Amino acid sequence: MSDTEVDQQLSKAIVIFRYIEDKDVFQKYYSKMLASRLILGFSVAMDAEEAMINKLKQACGYEFTSKLSRMFTDIGLSNELADKFNKHLESAHKSVHVSMQPLVLQAGSWPLSAPQEVGSSTKYVACQRTVEKCWSSK
């Protein structure tokens, strides 16, 4: 789908959105779905996600989309952190022996449940410490 076609589809979605009476319910649902797509990497086009947030901002204002925008920003910053972390590992000739993508998320912006303890496998704990050490040195 071309950028023009995506923009046309998003504009049509906003026309329908304007008829929704309880926009807060939509915002909560959309926020959860966006969070899922961003965290799991299921978003097909980040440009389209950003365009939709901008169209919602035009329709409802900054407050309506502020958390959505911060979620989008968090993913961008987390991707930068992951790149720096991987470069740090390469330059230090280290390996974490675990496939991972560290995410640093603002708690108030994401519709997530309370943090849960992750299993304490030796590999995971070592990897977590390496990420924390790299992060705190920045």
C-alpha positions in Angstrom: 0.0 0.0 0.0 1.4 3.4 -0.9 1.8 6.3 1.5 -1.1 8.1 -0.2 -3.4 5.0 0.2 -2.4 4.6 3.8 -3.2 8.3 4.5 -6.5 7.9 2.8 -7.4 4.9 4.9 -6.4 6.7 8.1 -8.5 9.7 7.1 -11.5 7.4 6.6 -10.8 5.9 10.1 -10.8 9.3 11.6 -14.2 10.1 10.0 -15.6 7.1 11.6 -13.8 7.9 14.9 -15.6 11.3 15.0 -18.9 9.4 15.4 -17.8 7.5 18.5 -19.4 9.0 21.5 -17.1 7.5 24.2 -13.7 8.4 22.9 -12.1 7.5 26.2 -13.0 3.9 25.8 -11.6 4.0 22.3 -8.4 5.6 23.6 -7.9 2.9 26.2 -8.5 0.1 23.7 -6.3 1.7 21.1 -3.6 2.3 23.7 -3.6 -1.4 24.7 -3.5 -2.5 21.0 -0.7 -0.1 20.1 1.3 -1.2 23.2 1.0 -4.8 22.1 2.1 -4.0 18.5 5.0 -1.9 19.6 6.3 -4.3 22.3 5.9 -7.4 20.3 7.2 -5.8 17.1 4.0 -6.5 15.2 3.5 -3.1 13.7 3.7 -3.3 9.9 4.6 0.3 9.4 5.8 2.7 12.1 5.2 5.6 9.8 1.5 4.6 9.6 1.3 4.3 13.4 2.8 7.7 13.8 0.5 9.2 11.2 -2.6 7.7 13.0 -1.4 9.3 16.3 -1.0 12.6 14.5 -4.5 12.4 13.0 -6.0 11.6 16.5 -4.1 14.6 17.9 -5.6 16.8 15.2 -9.1 15.4 16.0 -8.9 15.4 19.8 -5.9 17.5 20.9 -2.6 16.9 22.6 -3.9 15.4 25.9 -5.8 12.6 24.1 -2.6 11.4 22.4 0.2 12.4 24.8 0.6 8.8 26.2 0.4 7.3 22.7 3.2 9.7 21.6 5.3 8.8 24.6 4.9 5.1 23.9 6.1 5.7 20.4 9.0 7.7 21.6 9.9 5.0 24.2 10.2 2.4 21.5 12.5 4.7 19.4 14.7 5.3 22.4 14.7 1.6 23.4 15.8 0.7 19.9 18.7 3.2 20.2 19.6 1.7 23.6 19.6 -1.8 22.1 21.9 -0.7 19.3 24.3 0.9 21.8 24.1 -2.2 24.0 24.9 -4.5 21.1 27.9 -2.2 20.2 29.0 -2.2 23.8 29.0 -6.1 23.8 30.9 -6.2 20.5 33.5 -3.7 21.7 33.9 -5.6 25.0 34.0 -9.0 23.2 31.1 -10.1 25.4 28.1 -12.3 24.7 25.0 -12.6 26.8 24.0 -16.0 25.4 20.3 -14.9 25.5 18.3 -13.4 22.7 16.7 -10.3 24.1 15.5 -6.8 23.2 15.8 -4.5 26.3 13.0 -1.9 26.5 13.0 1.1 28.8 9.4 2.3 29.1 7.8 5.2 31.1 5.4 3.5 33.5 2.7 6.1 33.3 2.5 6.0 29.6 2.0 2.3 29.0 -1.3 0.4 29.7 0.6 -2.4 31.4 -0.2 -4.4 34.5 2.1 -4.2 37.5 5.7 -5.5 37.0 6.1 -9.2 37.5 9.3 -10.9 38.6 10.9 -12.9 35.9 12.5 -16.3 36.5 15.9 -16.1 38.1 17.8 -18.2 35.7 21.6 -17.6 35.9 21.7 -16.6 32.2 18.9 -14.1 32.6 20.3 -12.5 35.8 23.7 -12.1 34.2 22.2 -10.6 31.1 20.0 -8.2 33.2 23.1 -7.0 35.1 25.0 -6.4 31.9 22.1 -4.3 30.5 21.8 -2.4 33.7 25.5 -1.8 33.9 25.6 -0.5 30.3 22.5 1.6 30.9 23.8 3.2 34.1 27.1 4.1 32.4 25.2 6.3 29.8 
